[in-house]
C-alpha cells in the first residue's frame, strides 16, 4: 500500500503520461494536415500543367491548320503553273485539307488526353490526402481515448490497492 503522497505523485505521473499521449496524437494529426497542404499544392500544380497542355495542344492545332493552308496554297500554285486539270487539283487539295484537319484534331485530342490525365492525378492526390487526414484524426482520437482509459484504470487500480473499497474485506 502506498501513502497518500505516493498515490498523488502516481496520479500526477499518469496525467502527464496522458498529456504526452495527447500531444503525440496532435502531432500525428498536424503532420497529416501538413501533408494535405503539400498535396493541395501538388494538385494545383498538376491542374496548372493540364491547362498548359491544353494551350499547347491549341497552338499545335493552329500550327497544323496553318501548314494545311500553306501546303494547299502551294499545291494550287504548282497546279496552275503545270497546267494540270481542275479535277486533279481539286482532288489533291481535298486530300491536303482532310490530312490537315486530321492532324489538327489529333493534336487537340492528344493534348486533351494529357490534360485529363494530369487532372485525374491531381484529384487522386487530393483524395489520398483527405483519406490520410481522416485516418490520422481517427488514430489521434483513438490514442487520446486509450490514454484516458489507461490513466483512469491505473489510478483506479492504485486507489483500490490502497483503500480496497471494502470488497470482500468485511471485518466483524
C-alpha positions as CSV (number, residue, x, y, z in Angstrom):
1,X,0.0,0.0,0.0
2,X,1.2,3.4,-0.8
3,X,1.0,6.6,1.2
4,X,-1.5,9.3,0.1
5,X,1.5,11.3,-1.2
6,X,2.8,8.4,-3.4
7,X,-0.7,8.0,-4.8
8,X,-0.8,11.7,-5.6
9,X,2.6,11.5,-7.3
10,X,1.4,8.4,-9.2
11,X,-1.8,10.2,-10.3
12,X,0.3,13.2,-11.5
13,X,2.6,11.0,-13.4
14,X,-0.3,9.3,-15.1
15,X,-1.9,12.6,-16.0
16,X,1.5,13.7,-17.5
17,X,1.6,10.4,-19.4
18,X,-1.9,11.2,-20.7
19,X,-0.8,14.7,-21.7
20,X,2.2,13.2,-23.6
21,X,-0.1,10.8,-25.5
22,X,-2.4,13.6,-26.4
23,X,0.5,15.7,-27.6
24,X,1.7,12.9,-29.7
25,X,-1.7,12.3,-31.2
26,X,-2.0,16.0,-32.0
27,X,1.5,15.9,-33.7
28,X,0.3,13.0,-35.9
29,X,-2.7,15.0,-36.9
30,X,-0.7,18.1,-37.6
31,X,1.7,16.1,-39.8
32,X,-1.3,14.8,-41.8
33,X,-2.6,18.3,-42.2
34,X,0.8,19.4,-43.4
35,X,0.9,16.6,-45.9
36,X,-2.6,17.6,-47.1
37,X,-1.3,21.1,-47.7
38,X,1.5,19.6,-49.8
39,X,-1.0,17.5,-51.7
40,X,-3.2,20.5,-52.4
41,X,-0.1,22.4,-53.7
42,X,0.8,19.4,-55.9
43,X,-2.8,19.2,-57.2
44,X,-2.8,22.9,-58.0
45,X,0.5,22.4,-60.0
46,X,-0.9,19.4,-61.8
47,X,-4.1,21.3,-62.8
48,X,-2.0,24.3,-64.0
49,X,0.1,21.9,-66.0
50,X,-3.1,20.5,-67.5
51,X,-4.1,24.0,-68.6
52,X,-0.7,24.4,-70.2
53,X,-1.1,21.1,-72.0
54,X,-4.4,22.3,-73.4
55,X,-2.9,25.6,-74.5
56,X,0.0,23.8,-76.1
57,X,-2.4,21.5,-78.0
58,X,-4.4,24.5,-79.2
59,X,-1.2,26.1,-80.5
60,X,-0.3,22.8,-82.2
61,X,-3.8,22.6,-83.7
62,X,-3.4,26.2,-85.1
63,X,0.0,25.3,-86.5
64,X,-1.4,22.2,-88.3
65,X,-4.2,24.5,-89.8
66,X,-1.5,26.9,-90.9
67,X,0.5,24.1,-92.5
68,X,-2.6,22.8,-94.2
69,X,-3.3,26.2,-95.8
70,X,0.3,26.7,-96.8
71,X,0.5,23.3,-98.5
72,X,-2.9,23.7,-100.2
73,X,-1.8,27.1,-101.5
74,X,1.5,25.7,-102.8
75,X,-0.4,22.9,-104.5
76,X,-2.7,25.4,-106.2
77,X,0.3,27.4,-107.4
78,X,2.1,24.4,-108.7
79,X,-1.1,23.1,-110.4
80,X,-1.6,26.5,-112.1
81,X,2.0,26.6,-113.3
82,X,1.9,23.0,-114.6
83,X,-1.5,23.3,-116.3
84,X,-2.9,20.2,-114.5
85,X,-6.6,19.5,-114.9
86,X,-9.0,21.2,-112.4
87,X,-10.3,17.8,-111.2
88,X,-6.8,16.6,-110.3
89,X,-6.1,19.9,-108.5
90,X,-9.3,19.7,-106.5
91,X,-8.7,16.1,-105.6
92,X,-5.2,16.9,-104.3
93,X,-6.3,19.9,-102.4
94,X,-9.2,18.0,-100.8
95,X,-6.7,15.3,-99.7
96,X,-4.5,18.0,-98.2
97,X,-7.4,19.6,-96.4
98,X,-8.5,16.3,-95.0
99,X,-5.0,15.4,-93.8
100,X,-4.6,18.9,-92.2
101,X,-7.9,18.6,-90.4
102,X,-7.0,15.1,-89.2
103,X,-3.6,16.3,-87.9
104,X,-5.2,19.3,-86.2
105,X,-7.8,17.1,-84.4
106,X,-5.1,14.6,-83.4
107,X,-3.1,17.4,-81.8
108,X,-6.2,18.6,-79.9
109,X,-7.1,15.1,-78.8
110,X,-3.6,14.3,-77.6
111,X,-3.4,17.5,-75.6
112,X,-6.8,16.9,-74.0
113,X,-5.9,13.4,-73.0
114,X,-2.6,14.5,-71.4
115,X,-4.6,17.3,-69.6
116,X,-7.2,14.9,-68.3
117,X,-4.5,12.5,-67.0
118,X,-2.9,15.4,-65.1
119,X,-6.3,16.4,-63.7
120,X,-7.0,12.8,-62.6
121,X,-3.6,12.7,-60.9
122,X,-4.5,15.9,-59.1
123,X,-7.9,14.6,-58.0
124,X,-6.3,11.3,-56.8
125,X,-3.7,13.2,-54.8
126,X,-6.3,15.3,-53.1
127,X,-8.4,12.2,-52.3
128,X,-5.4,10.3,-50.9
129,X,-4.6,13.3,-48.7
130,X,-8.2,13.5,-47.4
131,X,-8.1,9.8,-46.6
132,X,-4.7,10.2,-44.8
133,X,-6.0,13.1,-42.8
134,X,-9.2,11.3,-41.8
135,X,-7.2,8.3,-40.8
136,X,-4.8,10.4,-38.7
137,X,-7.7,12.1,-37.0
138,X,-9.2,8.7,-36.1
139,X,-5.9,7.4,-34.9
140,X,-5.4,10.6,-32.8
141,X,-8.8,10.3,-31.3
142,X,-8.3,6.6,-30.5
143,X,-4.9,7.3,-28.9
144,X,-6.4,10.0,-26.7
145,X,-9.2,7.6,-25.6
146,X,-6.7,4.9,-24.9
147,X,-4.6,7.3,-22.8
148,X,-7.6,8.4,-20.8
149,X,-8.7,4.8,-20.2
150,X,-5.1,3.7,-19.3
151,X,-4.8,6.6,-16.8
152,X,-8.2,6.0,-15.3
153,X,-7.6,2.3,-14.8
154,X,-4.1,2.9,-13.4
155,X,-5.3,5.4,-10.9
156,X,-8.3,3.3,-10.1
157,X,-6.2,0.3,-9.5
158,X,-3.8,2.2,-7.3
159,X,-6.7,3.5,-5.3
160,X,-8.2,0.1,-5.0
161,X,-4.9,-1.3,-3.8
162,X,-4.7,1.4,-1.2
163,X,-8.3,1.6,0.1
164,X,-9.9,-1.6,-1.2
165,X,-13.4,-0.1,-1.0
166,X,-14.4,-3.0,1.3
167,X,-15.0,-5.6,-1.4
168,X,-14.7,-8.9,0.5
169,X,-13.0,-7.1,3.4
170,X,-15.9,-7.3,5.8
171,X,-14.4,-7.4,9.3
172,X,-16.7,-8.1,12.2
